[in-house]
Amino acid sequence: MMTVMLIDDDVPMLDYVQHLLGQLDLELELAGAASGSEQALELFHDSLPDLAIVDIGLPGMDGLELAEAFRMMKPEVRLIFLTCYEDFHYSKRAIQLEADDYLIKDELTPQQLRDSVGKAMERFRGRRELLDRYSFQQAIERNREVLKQNFLKQLLSEGGEWDNILLFGERLGISWKLPYLRHGFLHIDAASVVGRYRYKDMPLLHFAVGNIAAELSSGPAPITALMDGEADIYLLWNTKDRSVPEDELIRYMMSVREKAEQYLKVSVRGFYAAEAVPVRQFVETYKQLAEYRDHSFYGQGLPAVMLKPDRTFLQTAESKPEKEKAMLSLALEEDNAAWIDLAVSKLLQHAETEHWAPRLLKEAYADCVRKMASETHGTAEEAFFVHLSRSLRAEEAAHLTKRELWNLWRHQALTPISDLEKDIRLQAIDDFLREHVDRTITSVDMAEHLHLNPSYFSRYFKRLAGMKFTDYVNRYKISIAISMLRQENETVENVAYTLGFSDRAYFSKVFKKYSGKSPSEFKNA
């Protein structure tokens, strides 16, 4: 039996959909119905339904924002959207939320609803069956995995009898007859997990990726995959040549990555040592690889990376994140979540520019989350701090932090005032501007994001907003600039830099055009 929840501010429409569901003869149970966002959030939290049928055009917090909040509470929830409009940004955001359907109210028929609900039920059951299958496999293989983990522990215990340990490995099907080992590991990107699952699902996903790695380990280059920690799979490639190219190992990592993305919808990255080493140097190489784990923290986000020592990390930050923390306060004071994205992005820019040790950026992000939790009287998930500390990419850490800050912000302000005052069709554009407020954004960038022809988008936007897209972006940025300049110790130069303007002179010109004063005149007024 699948539970379903209905949300629509049009009560007759709510009753109509409920009536249609009753006629479908499907295994459905109504968990509740709500006509407003706050009521829907409370009801969803209490009942955690499997399917939500949501009206997009809700007053206040719209249906798309509401669906995002639902996904945070229950990532596996299925979604069907109802709307009076057929517009580009609705369908695109619905796709981003992995909605099962997007239905026009005036065209809704019993058969259409049956097909949509049936598709949602099939997808929900498919995911549940997948996780149940891995849970069952985990139960069957528990003893075997415990033994393999014990094998890894014995390898790392320097006082162990090496020949006896290798003999124990052979009994588990792990045979290293060649003289060298190429070390590496697979890391599950926690940012890709929290978009679809809960933190508590990580051990099961870890086991599932480990299973995929084990299934793919037999081939032209036999590779041993051992569960290590709660998000990594340690890899050992037994070779006869110390200088063997890493091509086969990379191909193996890519295969695991593709399968994990295909079946589990999570991202996996591979890391490997620079060269193969003698089998008996296992402990030394393992420790060295652990030391180099986050040495590609700021590098390109490649799917497989060779780890090398980086001696240039700055161990003490030259700049403190006080301004970024102040931005988080503005997010609450002004009910504008753009400040969250701006604060996290600016911290990342400082860290990259000054080449902070990854530990410093993670600590700064953790401090930001604690500050927001204190100001909202909320509670940050303890698992967030655990996975933040384990993150191996700057983008992974930033994404996890943004998500946690957003959760806390929503705890304080469920309905941003600025969104209420705007045409609902502009909100998808506002979301993109908020997330990229520190960059130069053109109509071509926006059109590409929305998968539209640039010329069509420019014409459409001018009809919709009554102004050119450039004017809209500049007005949006200048409104944030005004808030920043009201801060006592804020400088014009920093505001210009923070909001992505190329130089102070250009920023001053744009500021005066849209506010009537120069930044200095405004600051000194």
N, C-alpha and C positions, 0 to 999 in steps of 0.2 A: 504494500500500500504506500503510495506516494502522497505526501502532504503538500497542499497548495495554499498560497495566500494571495488575496486580491487587493490592489491599491488603486483607487480612482476617486477624484474629488466630485465626479459626476455620479451622484447616488443612483439615478435610474440606470446608468450604464453599468454600475457596479452590480446592481440587481440582475441586469440582463446577462452579464457574463456568468454570474453565479448560476442563473437558470440554465444557460447553455451547458455549463460544466456538469450539471446534474443530469443532462440528457445524453451525455457522451458514453455512458456505460463503460467507463474506464476505472481502473483501480486508483481512485483519487479520494482524498479526505480533505475537506476544507479546514485549514488551520485557523482561518480568521480573515476578516475584511476590514480595510481602513480607508478613510476618506481624506486623511491628512498625513503629512510627512512625519510629524512627531509621534502621532498615534501609530503609524506604520513601523517606525523604528522600535518603539516599545514592544509592539506586538511581535515583531520579527525576533527581537532579542529573547522574548519569553518562549516562543514556539519553534524557532529555527526550522522553518518549512524547507522542503526539498525544491519547490518551484515557486517563483514569485511572478505574477502577472501584473505589470506596473504601467500606469498611465504616465507618459513622459511629461505632459503639460501640467504637472501639479504646481500649485502656488507655493512660493517659498523655495524650499529645497526640491528641485525638479526630479523627475523619475530616474534620470541618468545618474545624478548625484546620489540619490537614494539607493540605487542598485550598487553603486560603488561601496556604500556603507554596508549593504547586505553582504557583499563579497568579503569585506573585512571580517565580518562576524562569522560567515560560513562560506569559505571560498568555493565549495563545490555546488552551491545553489545554482539551479537553472533559472534562466530569465526569459520572459516574453514581454515585449514592449507594445503598448497600445498608444496610438497618437491620432490627432486630428489632421496632422500635417505630414506631407511627404517631402522631406528636405535633406540636403546633402549631409549636414553635420550630425543629424540624428542617426542616420543609418551607419555612418562611419564610427561614431562613438559606440553604437550598439555592437558593431563588429569587434571593436576593441575590448568590449566587456564579454565577448564570446556569447552573445545572446543567441537563443535558439530561433527567435523570429522577431519580426518588426511588422506589426499589423495596423492597418488604417481602420479606424473605428467605423467609418461610414461604409466600408466594404466588408466588414466582418460577417462571416457566415458560420453556421454550425460546423460544416465540413472543414473550413479553414482553421477554426479553433481546434477541432479534433486532430488535424494533421500536425499543427504546431505543438500541441500538448503531447501528442504521441512521440514526436521527435525529441522533445525535452525529456520525456520519460526514458526513451531508449538511451540517450546520452548519459543520463544520471545513472541508470542501471549499469551501463558499460563501464563507467568510472568506478562504481562501487564494486563491480565484479573484478576489475583489475586489481584494486587494492585488497579485496578479499583473497584473491588468488595469491598475491604476494604474501599476505598474512599467513595463509595456509602453508605456502612454501617455507616461510620463515619458521613455522612451528616444526615442520618435518626436518629442516636442515639445521635446527638450532644446535644440536650436539656437534654436527660437523663444523659449523662456523665457530663454535667455542673452541674446538680443537685447532682450527686454523689460526684463530687469534692467539691461542696459547703457543702455537708454533712461532708466530711473530715475536711474542714476548721472550721465548727461549732464545731466538736469534739475537735479541737485543741484550740478553743477560750475559755479560762478558765472562762470567765464571762458568758458563755451561760447557758441556762436552760436545765439541763441534760435530764430530762424526756421528754421535748418537742423535743430535738434533736433526742432522740431514737424513738419517735413517727414519726418524719420526716423520719427517716431511714426506719421504717416499711412501710411507704407509697411507698418507693423505692424498697421494697422487701428485706430489710436488717433487720432481726429480731434476736436479741440476748436475748434469754430467759434464757440461762444458766449463771451462775455467773462469769465465768472466760473467758479471752481472751488470746490466744497464738499469739504473734505478730511476723511478719516476712515481708520480701519483696523479690521481684524478680528484678534482675538487668540485663538489656540488655548489653552484652559485646560490647562496641563500636568498638573494634578491629575486631570483626566478622562482623560488619555492613559495615565498610569502604572497606572490601575486595570485596563486591558485590553491594553496594549501595553508595549513596552520603550522606553526613552529613545531608543535607536538608530532606532526607527521614526518618530521625529518628522519628519525631512526628507521621508519618503514621505507622511506624513499632511498635512504642510504643502502639498505638491504637490497632494494629493487635494482639500483644502479650496480651494486656489487654482483648481483645475479647476471645482469647483462654483460658485465665485464668478464665474468667467469665463463659464460656461454660463448663469448667471442675469443677466448684466450687460446683455443686450439686452432692451429693453422700453420702457415709456413714459418711463422716466428712465435713459438709457444711462449706465452707470457703468464706469469703467476700473478693473480690478483688477490690481495689480502685486505680485509676490512681493517681500517686504521682510523681511530677516533670516531666521530659521529657524522662526518661529512666527507671523508676522504677514503679513497681506495688506493692502497700502496701497490705499485707495479714493479715486477722484477723480470727482466728479459735475459735469459741465459744464452750467452753467445760464445763463440770460439775465438773471436777477434776483438781485441781491445778497442780498435778504432773503427768498429763497424758503424756505418751510417745509421742515423736515427730514423730513416724513412719508414721502415716497417713499424717501429714503435709509434710514430706519428699517425700512420694509417690506422693502426689499432685504436689509438685514442680518438681519432675522428669517427671511427665506426661506433664506439661506445657513445660518443657525444650525439651522433645522429639517432641512435636507437632510444636514448634517454629523452631526446626532444620529441621523437615520434610517439612513443608510448606513454611517457610520464609528463611531457610538457615542461621539463626542467632543463636548465643549461648546465653543462659539465665542461670544465676546462682541464687540459692536461699540462703537466709540468715534468721536466726530466733533467737528469744530471748531464753534464757536458760530455762525459765519456764513460765507457764501461770500466769496471774495476774488478780485481780478483774477488772471487766468491767470499773468501775469508775476511775481506775488508768490509763486510756488511755493516757492522756497527758504526764505524767511522764515517762511511758514506751516508748512512741513514741520518746521523746527527748533522752532517754538513748540509744535506738537503733540507732538513728541518730549519737550519739556521738561515738558509737562503729563501725560504718559503715566500716571503713578501717582497723580495728584491726586484720584482717586475711590477710592483704596485702601481706605478704611474705610467707604465709602458703601454704599447698598443694592446688592445683587447684581443689578441690572437687566441685561437682555440687550443694551440699547443705551444708551449714556451720553454726554451732552455734556461734553466736557472743559473745565474752567475752572481758572484759577490758584488755588492754595490757599496763602496766605501765612502760615497759622497753624501750620504744622508745626514741631514742636520739633526742633531740629537736634542737640541733645545730650540723651541720656536722663537723667532725674532719678533713676531707679532702675536698679540693675544686676541682671542675671538670675541672681544667685548662688543664691537660694532655689530657683529653677526648675532650675538645674543640680544642686542637691542632691537634688531629686526624681528626677532621672534616675539618680543613684547608688542611691536607694532602690528603683527599679524592678529593679535588678540584685541588690541585697542581699536583697530580699524576694521576688524572682521574681514581681513583680506589675506588669504592664504598665499598670495604671491610672495609675501615676505619670507615665508618658510623656504620656498624654492630658491629665492635669492640668497638667503643666509647660508644654506647648504652649499650652493654653487660657489659663492665667494670664498668660503672656507677652503673648498677644494682648489680654487685658483691660487690662494695664498700658499697652500701646502705644496702644490706643483711648482710654483715659481721659486719658492725657497728650498724646495726639495726636502721637506720634513721627513723624518723617519715615520713610516706608516703608523707606528704606535701613537705619535703626537696627534695626527689627524683623527684617529679613532677615539682618543681621549677627548678631543675637542667636540666631536660629534656626540659622544656620551654625555658631556657636560650640557650641551644644548638640549638634549632630550630630558635630562634631569631638571633643567630650568623650566622648560615648558610644562613638565609634569607638576612642578611646584606651583606655577602660576595658574594652571587650570584645575588644581586640586585633583588631578587624575593620577593614574598609575601606569608607568611604562612596563611592558612585558619584560620579565627577567630574561627570557630567552633572547630578546633583542640584543641585550648587552653581550651575551655569550656569542651569538653569531656575528655581531659587529667585530668582536675581538678576533674572530677566526677569518674574517674576510680577507681575500688575497688580491682584490682589485679595488682601486679607489672608487670606481663607479658602483661596485657592489656595496661598499660601505655607505656611499652617498644615497643610493636608492633605499637601503634599509632605514637610514636615518630619516629621509623624507617621509617615508611611509609611517614611521612611528610618530613623527611630529604631526603629521596629518591626522592620525588617529586621536592624538591628544587635543589638537585644535578643534576637531569635530565635537569632542566631548564638551568644549566650552561654547562653541558657536555653530549650531547645526545649519543655520541659514545665513550665508553671507548677505549683508544688506545691499552691497553693490550689485549682486546678481538679481535681486528683486526689482531693482530700478531699471533693468535693461531688458530689451527684447530677448525673449528666450532663445531665439535663433542665433544670437551672437555669443552665447555662452561657450560653445565649442571653440570659437576663435579666441575668446578671453582665456580659456584654459591653456591654449598654446602660448599666448602672450605671457601668461603668468609663469609658465615653466621655462620660458626663454627670455625673460625680461632683461637679462644681462647681455643680450646679443643684438646685433642689427637684424631686424626681421623685415623682409620685403614681401610684396604681394606674390612674387614668384615662390618664395619659401612657403607661404601660407597655402597657395594653390597646390603646391606639390604635396604638402601635408594632408590636404583634403582630397587628393587625387583628382584635381580639376584642371581644366585648361586655364592658364594664367589670364588670358584675355576675357574669358567667360567669367572667371572669378572676380576680376576688377569691376566689370559691369554689374554683376549680381550684387557685389558688396556695396557699391555706391547706391543702388536702388534700396538696399536693405537698411543701410546706416545713414544715408543722406550725406555722406562725405567720402572722400578718397581714403583708401586703406592706410596710406602714409600718415594722413592727418589723424586717423583713429589711433594708430600706434603711438604717435607722438603725444597725443592727449593722454593716453594711458600712462606713458612713461613720465610725463610731466606731473601728473597727479601724484605719482609715487615720489618724484623728486621734491615736490613741495613738502610732503610729509617728512622726508629725510632732512631737508634744510631747516625744518623747525627744531631739530635736535641741536642742543647747545653747542657741542664740539664738532659738528659735522662741517666738512669743507666742500666747496663747490667742486674742486678737482676730484674728490673721492666720489661724489654723487655722479658726476659725469662718467667716471670710469666704471662705477658699479652698474650703471644702467646701459653700458655698451656704447656710449658716444665716443667718437674717434678722438676728440680733443675738447678742451674747455671752451674755446671760441665758438665751435659749432653748437655745443650744448647751450651756451648762453644765448645764441641766436634763436634756437628752437624754443628755449624756455621763455624768452621775451615775447615771441610770436604767439604763444598759447596762454601765457599768464598775464601779459601786459607789463611785466617788470623784468629787469635782468635778475639773475640769481643773487648777485651781490646786493641789489636794492631790496629784494625780498628778504634776504638774510638780515639786513641791517634795519629793516622796518620795525 
